[in-house]
């Protein structure tokens, strides 16, 4: 299980230990005295005992979780910009899981996070056309189906784009936002069988023509802003 910052705490650690599930999560540098001691030691990796505080013990007891100290491994990861990450993991074996693999392991969560952003911001999966349970289920499954169908065609379009733009300086990636827009205008025709192979071919070729350059290691400064609760106005619904 891979977790970003915000999913930490002795309650969470104890739950994984009880379920015997391995995990890797990022901790803030000042998360606890154990983390501070690890950072001061200069070590790349170390197994430490995390002792729950008073509040953490009460939380664990409320959920029937053990309150004994937990053995966890901390791994120091240095990013390209010089920033230091601290990862906590239940994978204690240094030989089977050397410290250098955790940077790549932790990065594997990125595709899932991007999919969450795509579903919430691009597809507006929380923007329902009604308030009943039936409306919510219909909208949710329809959007998931449209995303999955678009992903399949994008996979084919990407193979075409790789061949079309292989002589350029940068690699090019199919623009999913444009691909999803094309799918929204065509999905009803596909489901009703008003069009066949010709429409699928046209969609794939259109997607392959709408690409953006991939610039590896491009980093933009993160703008930390107050959390904003996303809201949609039920009186002004989009047609599709």
QUIGI-V978019 format. One record per residue. N is the residue number from 0. RES is the residue in one letter. PSI is psi in degrees with one decimal (NA if undefined). NEAR is the number of other ideal C-beta (glycine too) atoms within 12 Angstrom. D_LAST is the distance of its C-alpha to the last C-alpha in Angstrom with 1 decimal. Layout:
BEGIN
N;RES;PSI;NEAR;D_LAST + N;RES;PSI;NEAR;D_LAST
END
This chain:
BEGIN
0;X;128.6;24;35.6 + 1;X;132.9;26;34.5 + 2;X;143.8;29;33.8 + 3;X;-176.3;23;33.2 + 4;X;147.6;21;35.0 + 5;X;-14.7;13;34.6 + 6;X;39.8;22;35.2 + 7;X;168.3;32;39.0 + 8;X;153.8;29;41.8 + 9;X;-31.7;35;44.7 + 10;X;-43.4;28;42.7 + 11;X;-41.3;31;40.2 + 12;X;-45.4;42;43.0 + 13;X;-35.5;34;44.9 + 14;X;-42.7;26;42.0 + 15;X;-38.9;28;41.6 + 16;X;-40.6;26;45.3 + 17;X;-39.4;19;45.4 + 18;X;-4.7;15;42.7 + 19;X;47.3;11;44.4 + 20;X;126.1;19;41.3 + 21;X;151.0;23;41.7 + 22;X;164.2;32;39.7 + 23;X;124.2;36;39.4 + 24;X;156.2;35;38.1 + 25;X;135.8;33;38.6 + 26;X;144.1;39;40.9 + 27;X;151.4;21;41.5 + 28;X;-36.8;21;44.8 + 29;X;34.5;15;46.4 + 30;X;-41.7;32;45.0 + 31;X;171.9;28;48.5 + 32;X;-32.6;15;52.1 + 33;X;-41.8;32;51.8 + 34;X;-40.8;29;49.2 + 35;X;-43.0;17;51.4 + 36;X;-38.8;19;54.4 + 37;X;-43.6;31;52.6 + 38;X;-39.4;25;51.5 + 39;X;-25.8;14;55.1 + 40;X;-24.7;16;56.6 + 41;X;2.2;12;55.0 + 42;X;151.4;19;54.4 + 43;X;-31.9;23;51.5 + 44;X;140.9;29;51.2 + 45;X;146.6;28;52.9 + 46;X;121.6;24;52.8 + 47;X;158.7;30;53.2 + 48;X;121.7;21;53.5 + 49;X;119.4;35;51.0 + 50;X;121.3;21;52.5 + 51;X;139.8;28;50.2 + 52;X;-176.0;19;51.0 + 53;X;-46.6;12;51.7 + 54;X;-42.4;14;48.1 + 55;X;-38.3;29;46.9 + 56;X;-40.7;21;49.6 + 57;X;-40.5;15;48.6 + 58;X;-44.3;21;45.0 + 59;X;-42.4;29;46.1 + 60;X;-36.1;18;48.5 + 61;X;-30.3;13;45.9 + 62;X;8.8;18;43.8 + 63;X;31.7;12;46.9 + 64;X;152.8;25;46.7 + 65;X;147.3;21;49.8 + 66;X;6.3;26;51.1 + 67;X;154.8;19;53.5 + 68;X;142.5;21;53.1 + 69;X;134.5;33;50.7 + 70;X;117.5;21;51.5 + 71;X;150.0;38;48.7 + 72;X;132.8;36;48.7 + 73;X;137.1;40;47.7 + 74;X;131.4;39;46.8 + 75;X;127.9;29;46.9 + 76;X;125.7;29;44.4 + 77;X;121.1;18;44.9 + 78;X;169.9;17;41.9 + 79;X;-33.2;14;42.2 + 80;X;1.4;13;42.2 + 81;X;-9.5;9;45.1 + 82;X;145.0;16;43.1 + 83;X;128.8;23;44.3 + 84;X;146.2;32;42.2 + 85;X;119.8;40;43.7 + 86;X;135.1;43;42.3 + 87;X;136.4;45;43.5 + 88;X;156.6;39;43.7 + 89;X;0.2;31;45.4 + 90;X;91.2;31;46.4 + 91;X;-21.3;23;50.0 + 92;X;110.8;15;51.6 + 93;X;-32.1;19;52.3 + 94;X;-43.6;10;53.3 + 95;X;-32.5;12;50.3 + 96;X;78.5;22;47.8 + 97;X;157.2;17;49.4 + 98;X;-32.2;31;48.0 + 99;X;-15.5;16;46.7 + 100;X;-14.1;22;44.0 + 101;X;-25.9;32;42.2 + 102;X;-45.2;24;40.6 + 103;X;-39.2;18;38.8 + 104;X;-47.0;27;38.1 + 105;X;-31.2;31;36.5 + 106;X;-19.2;22;34.3 + 107;X;-16.1;18;32.8 + 108;X;-13.7;24;30.6 + 109;X;-38.6;16;28.7 + 110;X;-37.1;13;26.3 + 111;X;-43.1;16;25.2 + 112;X;-40.0;19;24.9 + 113;X;-35.0;17;22.7 + 114;X;-37.7;20;20.4 + 115;X;-44.9;18;20.2 + 116;X;-40.6;18;19.3 + 117;X;-44.6;27;16.6 + 118;X;-39.4;26;15.1 + 119;X;-40.6;18;15.5 + 120;X;-45.1;18;15.0 + 121;X;-49.8;26;12.8 + 122;X;-17.3;32;10.4 + 123;X;56.1;26;10.9 + 124;X;-18.7;26;12.0 + 125;X;0.3;19;13.7 + 126;X;94.3;26;10.9 + 127;X;150.5;25;10.9 + 128;X;-3.8;24;9.7 + 129;X;178.1;16;13.4 + 130;X;-8.7;13;16.9 + 131;X;162.2;12;18.5 + 132;X;-35.1;11;19.2 + 133;X;-42.9;13;17.5 + 134;X;-43.8;17;14.1 + 135;X;-45.6;18;14.7 + 136;X;-43.4;15;15.9 + 137;X;-48.1;16;13.1 + 138;X;-42.8;27;10.4 + 139;X;-52.3;23;13.1 + 140;X;-33.0;16;14.1 + 141;X;-41.4;26;10.9 + 142;X;-38.7;31;10.3 + 143;X;-42.3;19;14.0 + 144;X;-43.7;21;14.1 + 145;X;-40.1;34;11.6 + 146;X;-43.9;30;13.8 + 147;X;-42.1;21;16.9 + 148;X;-40.9;28;16.2 + 149;X;-41.1;37;15.5 + 150;X;-39.3;25;18.7 + 151;X;-46.6;21;20.7 + 152;X;-34.9;34;20.0 + 153;X;-36.6;32;20.5 + 154;X;-41.2;21;23.8 + 155;X;-43.4;24;24.9 + 156;X;-34.0;36;23.8 + 157;X;-37.3;28;25.7 + 158;X;-38.0;18;28.8 + 159;X;-44.1;25;28.6 + 160;X;-36.5;31;28.1 + 161;X;-36.0;20;31.1 + 162;X;-36.1;14;33.3 + 163;X;-37.1;20;32.0 + 164;X;23.5;24;32.6 + 165;X;-19.1;13;35.5 + 166;X;-1.0;10;38.0 + 167;X;166.6;14;36.3 + 168;X;-39.5;10;37.5 + 169;X;158.1;16;34.5 + 170;X;152.7;19;32.4 + 171;X;142.3;25;28.8 + 172;X;140.1;26;25.7 + 173;X;133.6;36;22.4 + 174;X;109.0;26;19.7 + 175;X;-34.6;31;17.2 + 176;X;-46.0;23;14.6 + 177;X;-37.6;25;14.8 + 178;X;-42.2;39;15.0 + 179;X;-35.9;34;11.8 + 180;X;-42.1;21;10.1 + 181;X;-39.1;32;12.0 + 182;X;-38.8;38;11.2 + 183;X;-33.6;27;7.4 + 184;X;-8.7;21;8.6 + 185;X;-12.4;30;11.4 + 186;X;-34.5;27;11.0 + 187;X;-40.2;18;10.9 + 188;X;-36.1;19;14.0 + 189;X;-42.8;26;15.7 + 190;X;-35.5;15;15.4 + 191;X;2.6;11;16.7 + 192;X;35.5;11;19.3 + 193;X;-10.2;12;18.7 + 194;X;154.0;18;19.6 + 195;X;-128.8;14;21.9 + 196;X;-32.4;11;23.7 + 197;X;-41.6;14;23.3 + 198;X;-41.5;24;19.5 + 199;X;-43.9;24;20.0 + 200;X;-43.1;18;22.9 + 201;X;-38.7;22;21.0 + 202;X;-45.8;36;18.2 + 203;X;-43.4;30;21.0 + 204;X;-37.8;21;23.0 + 205;X;-42.1;29;20.2 + 206;X;-39.9;37;19.6 + 207;X;-23.4;30;23.4 + 208;X;-14.8;21;23.7 + 209;X;95.9;27;21.5 + 210;X;166.3;27;23.8 + 211;X;148.1;20;25.3 + 212;X;142.2;16;28.9 + 213;X;118.0;19;29.9 + 214;X;97.7;13;32.6 + 215;X;148.2;10;34.3 + 216;X;20.1;9;35.8 + 217;X;126.7;12;34.0 + 218;X;129.8;12;34.1 + 219;X;143.0;8;32.7 + 220;X;136.0;8;34.2 + 221;X;127.8;9;32.3 + 222;X;105.1;6;31.5 + 223;X;114.3;6;32.1 + 224;X;155.3;6;30.3 + 225;X;143.5;6;30.2 + 226;X;135.7;7;27.6 + 227;X;124.8;6;24.6 + 228;X;120.2;7;22.8 + 229;X;129.5;14;19.0 + 230;X;149.4;11;17.6 + 231;X;145.6;19;14.4 + 232;X;114.0;10;14.9 + 233;X;-17.0;14;13.8 + 234;X;-11.2;7;14.6 + 235;X;83.1;10;12.0 + 236;X;142.9;16;8.5 + 237;X;152.5;15;5.4 + 238;X;-34.8;8;3.8 + 239;X;NA;19;0.0
END
